[in-house]
């Protein structure tokens, strides 16, 4: 299993499209949708990744304390951390909060926005990906506040663009099966955008995603994620990837920010949390699944990572789910 797929599996991505907007210049809005605005599609999700697909026209976008970024038709703006952001034909105008201009449909269908001064038109489809909390997941620190993805280039981009536009029209027409199509399409869009972002990273950059570009570190990550319960040593890992123990340890630490075995220990706890959340398996079984020889060792490691024992964490998580 490749490491990126494993990370995405553990956070349980679930996506969809929730809004279709038509703007005319001049316009400027302020946006940060909350997960409840995408209910019931997003029910049970702890975190929300937002994306805007520009169907036609152009739009400027800016996050706090950053420079504006321009998007054109066929390009996607992805906000992995769902930060507050401005969008508009001009960003020097007084922004209008999106909640003041949304049009809620009766029954099924996309939420809509029609807003602006009557000039140059821009059409945008907005979607989301819900997932579990990113706390402790390597993606949390690796993903930038904003990713720009151009669907106008490459076979995958062309397929995503055509599928997104078709699926959005299906939902607007209230045809059955559309939500499932949009969910899968949104997940594929996010994965392809992250892969594209990785390809743009320079050789000087470090971090988890930069590690995916390095053939030796990427292979090591794939092995650790693919066989998480294996009793790995750095010597074993080095032999598997074709490097000496010391060379791999140095290379891995430089790119990922921590030694291989410390990374594995943290990831085991993330996988254990997924099992605790989604299964009724006893603690001893989960400990074995993630590579601990005893339940007591697992309890100590989990408490060190999450601050509370695994049984208590499972109980609190279930109660929060019921409350949500």
ABEGO torsion letter per residue (X at the ends): XBAAAAAAAAAGBBBEBABBBBBBOBBBBBBBBBAAAAOAAABGBABBBBBBBBABEBBBBBBBGBBBBBBBBGBBBBBAAGBBBBBEABAABBBBBAAAABBBBBEBEBBBBBBEAGBBBBBBBBBBBBBBBABGBAAAAABBABBBBBAABEAAAAAAAAAAAAAAAAAAAGBBGAAAAAAAAAAAAAAAAAAAAAAABBAABBEAAAAAABAAAAAAAAAAAABAABBBBAAAAAAAAGBBAAAAAAAAAAAAGBBAAAAAAAAAAAAAAAAAAABABBAAAAAAAAGBABAAAAAAAAAAAAGBBAAAAAAAAAAAAAAX
